[in-house]
Amino acid sequence: MKAFGFLSFGHYAIGNQPGPDAAETLQQALELAVAADALGVNGAYFRVHHFAPQGSSPMPLLGAIVGATKHIEVGTGVLDMRYENPLHLAEEAAALNLLSNDRLALGVSRGSPEPAQRGWEAFGYHAEQPNGADMARAKFEQFLNAIDGYAVTEAAPADEQYPRMYQPGTPLPVFPHSPGLRRHIWWGAGSHATAEQAARDGVNLMSSTLVSEADGSSLGDLQAEQIARYRAEWIEAGHDWTPRVSVSRSVFPIVDDASRKMFGMQATGRDQIGSLGEGTPVTFGRTYAAEPDVLIDQLKADAAVMSADTLMLTIPNQMGVELNQSILASFAEHVAPALGWKPASEGRVEGDPVR
């Protein structure tokens, strides 16, 4: 593990529910990112869900964070491609990467089960497969071509152009173009097969908060196997750069009486096997909550954490900036250095060597 960041699900209260509302949640996300940047935390990442009181359209928030920080990486974990216009997303991603001086880590995927029935259709998109995987794949391929600078249309006849900029029929890409943007794109993989496909596609791997394999092995061991397959496939594909790999965990350092009272009962002894409603059993990760020396030993024993270069700490965002800042500060001071952490202010993180 070379880097760590926080992963926020962006939960907010609606109606008469207690807790921060949507506006407060967005402001708190910005405040936490600024505080995390000052701590040397490497990344601020946000989940994306539609038709739910959570984060849904991350680009305004990411842009605000970029403008208020100097070092921290900003990104998503993950955007649901079923809801995205791939060319518009390519324009936004390029602009954000240019504004941030290459601090973007845009995670995308097919998306997870959701409360809406084929909710992407309300956004104007249609798929053949019930889960929309075919459409998400086609959009992702179009997105990659667009960010790589390939033409997606052609110039109009001369008498229809205003202003007249091109010879009729000239192949046209989307603008702006951010060179090397593909190296800032991550695929959120929930299975070994999708991780291998990410390697063939030439994008970074963001291993999901759960995996669809469920053979009784721990999440760490399943993800370590996923990472190994990804790196082997990467070598087979012959890409000329070293990719990055991230995993996410719930980790709460207990450093004083207040954190013991808050998190002492949060630890779960083992991973869980369950379902997300699609009929496929999945493995969910445990929650780590312990004194720093215990956490260090536990995380060192987590094969995926030690195989990945980036660890995303899932945070209880609805509990406010102060508490979450303390979680990050405690992890940075008492745990991360023993795992190989390098603060963001000391330079960019590069992927582990692919052997």
Residue pairs with C-beta under 8 A, 6 or more apart in sequence:
1 299
1 305
1 306
1 308
1 309
1 310
1 311
1 336
1 339
1 340
1 341
2 309
2 310
2 340
2 341
2 342
2 349
2 350
2 352
3 42
3 43
3 73
3 309
3 310
3 311
3 341
3 342
3 344
3 349
4 41
4 42
4 43
4 310
4 311
4 312
4 313
4 331
4 332
4 336
4 341
5 36
5 41
5 42
5 43
5 44
5 45
5 72
5 73
5 310
5 311
5 312
5 313
6 32
6 36
6 41
6 43
6 44
6 45
6 312
6 313
6 314
6 315
6 324
6 328
7 45
7 46
7 47
7 77
7 209
7 248
7 312
7 313
7 314
7 315
8 29
8 32
8 44
8 45
8 46
8 47
8 55
8 314
8 315
8 317
9 47
9 49
9 54
9 55
9 314
9 317
10 25
10 29
10 46
10 47
10 49
10 54
10 55
10 317
11 19
11 25
11 53
11 54
11 317
11 318
12 19
12 20
12 21
12 22
12 24
12 25
12 53
12 54
12 318
13 19
13 20
13 21
13 53
13 318
14 21
14 22
14 53
19 318
20 28
20 318
20 320
22 53
25 55
25 317
25 318
26 61
28 317
28 320
28 321
29 44
29 46
29 55
29 61
29 65
29 317
30 61
30 64
30 65
30 68
31 321
32 44
32 315
32 317
32 321
32 324
32 325
33 44
33 65
33 68
33 69
33 72
33 74
34 65
34 68
34 69
35 321
35 325
35 328
36 44
36 72
36 325
36 328
37 44
37 69
37 70
37 71
37 72
37 344
39 325
39 328
39 329
39 332
39 343
40 71
40 332
40 343
40 344
40 345
40 346
41 72
41 328
41 332
41 343
41 344
42 72
42 73
42 310
42 342
42 343
42 344
42 349
43 72
43 73
43 74
43 75
43 105
43 310
43 312
43 344
44 65
44 72
44 73
44 74
44 75
45 74
45 75
45 76
45 77
45 105
45 107
45 312
46 55
46 58
46 61
46 62
46 75
46 76
46 77
47 54
47 55
47 76
47 77
47 78
48 54
48 55
48 56
48 57
48 58
48 76
48 78
48 79
48 80
49 55
49 56
49 80
49 112
49 114
50 56
50 80
50 83
50 114
50 116
50 119
50 123
51 114
51 115
51 116
51 119
52 114
52 115
55 61
58 76
58 79
59 92
59 96
62 74
62 75
62 76
62 96
62 104
63 96
63 99
65 72
65 74
66 74
66 96
66 99
66 100
66 103
67 99
70 345
71 103
71 344
71 345
72 103
72 344
73 103
73 104
73 105
73 344
73 349
74 96
74 100
74 103
74 104
74 105
75 104
75 105
75 106
75 107
75 186
76 105
76 106
76 107
76 108
77 107
77 186
77 188
77 206
77 246
77 248
77 312
78 107
78 108
78 109
78 111
78 186
78 188
78 206
79 89
79 106
79 107
79 108
79 109
80 108
80 109
80 110
80 111
80 112
80 114
80 120
80 136
81 108
81 109
81 110
81 111
81 135
81 136
81 139
81 140
81 143
82 110
82 111
82 120
82 125
82 127
82 132
82 135
82 136
82 139
83 111
83 119
83 120
83 123
83 125
84 108
84 139
84 143
86 139
86 140
86 142
86 143
86 146
87 142
87 143
87 146
87 152
87 174
89 143
90 143
90 146
90 147
90 174
91 174
91 175
91 176
93 104
93 106
93 147
93 178
93 181
93 184
93 185
94 147
94 174
94 175
94 176
94 177
94 178
94 181
95 176
95 178
96 104
97 103
97 104
97 178
97 181
97 184
98 176
98 178
102 180
102 184
102 348
104 181
104 184
105 184
105 186
105 204
106 184
106 185
106 186
107 186
107 187
107 188
107 206
108 140
108 143
108 185
108 186
108 187
108 188
109 136
109 187
109 188
109 189
109 190
109 194
109 206
109 208
110 131
110 132
110 133
110 136
110 137
110 194
111 132
111 136
112 190
112 276
113 276
113 277
113 278
116 122
118 127
118 130
118 132
120 126
120 127
120 132
120 135
125 132
125 135
126 135
127 133
127 134
127 135
127 136
128 134
128 135
129 135
131 278
140 187
140 201
142 152
144 182
144 185
144 201
144 203
145 152
146 152
146 173
146 174
147 177
147 178
147 181
147 182
147 185
148 181
148 182
149 173
149 177
150 173
151 171
151 172
151 173
152 172
152 173
152 174
153 171
153 172
154 169
154 170
154 171
154 172
155 161
155 165
155 166
155 167
155 168
155 169
155 170
155 172
156 168
157 168
158 164
158 167
158 168
161 168
166 172
182 202
182 203
183 204
183 241
183 243
184 204
185 203
185 204
186 203
186 204
186 205
186 206
186 244
186 246
187 194
187 195
187 197
187 198
187 201
187 203
187 204
187 205
187 206
188 206
188 207
188 208
189 195
189 197
189 198
189 205
189 206
189 207
189 208
189 226
189 230
190 208
190 210
190 211
190 212
190 282
191 211
191 212
191 213
191 226
192 213
192 225
192 226
192 229
195 205
195 207
195 226
195 227
195 229
195 230
195 233
196 229
196 230
196 233
198 204
198 205
198 230
199 205
199 230
199 231
199 232
199 233
199 234
199 236
199 237
199 243
200 233
200 237
202 237
202 239
203 243
204 243
204 244
204 245
204 246
204 351
205 226
205 227
205 230
205 243
205 244
205 245
205 246
206 245
206 246
207 223
207 226
207 227
207 245
207 246
207 247
207 248
207 304
207 308
208 248
209 248
209 284
209 285
209 314
210 219
210 276
210 282
210 283
210 284
210 285
211 219
211 222
211 223
211 226
211 282
211 283
212 280
212 281
212 282
213 222
213 226
213 283
214 273
214 281
214 282
214 283
215 222
216 273
217 283
218 270
218 271
218 283
218 302
218 303
219 271
219 283
219 284
219 285
219 286
219 304
220 285
220 301
220 302
220 303
220 304
220 305
221 303
221 304
222 283
222 304
223 247
223 303
223 304
223 307
223 308
224 303
224 304
224 307
226 304
227 245
227 304
227 307
227 308
228 307
230 245
231 245
231 354
231 355
234 243
234 354
235 354
235 355
242 350
242 351
242 352
242 353
242 354
243 351
243 354
244 309
244 310
244 349
244 350
244 351
245 307
245 308
245 309
245 310
245 351
245 352
246 308
246 309
246 310
246 311
246 312
247 304
247 305
247 308
247 310
247 311
247 312
248 285
248 311
248 312
248 313
248 314
249 285
249 288
249 299
249 302
249 305
249 311
249 312
249 313
249 314
250 266
250 285
250 286
250 287
250 288
250 313
250 314
251 287
251 288
251 289
251 295
251 299
251 313
251 331
251 335
252 259
252 262
252 263
252 266
252 267
252 287
252 288
252 289
252 327
253 259
253 290
253 291
253 292
253 295
253 327
253 330
253 331
253 334
253 335
254 260
254 263
254 264
254 289
254 290
254 291
254 292
255 291
255 292
255 330
255 334
259 326
259 330
262 323
263 289
264 289
265 289
266 287
266 289
267 286
267 287
267 288
267 289
267 290
268 286
268 287
269 286
270 286
271 283
271 284
271 285
271 286
272 283
272 284
272 286
273 281
273 282
273 283
273 284
274 281
274 282
274 284
275 281
275 282
276 282
288 295
288 298
288 299
290 298
292 330
292 334
292 335
295 334
295 335
296 335
296 338
296 339
299 305
299 306
299 335
299 339
300 306
300 338
300 339
305 311
305 339
306 339
307 352
308 352
309 349
309 350
309 351
309 352
310 349
311 339
313 327
313 328
313 331
315 324
315 327
315 328
316 323
316 324
317 324
332 341
332 343
342 349
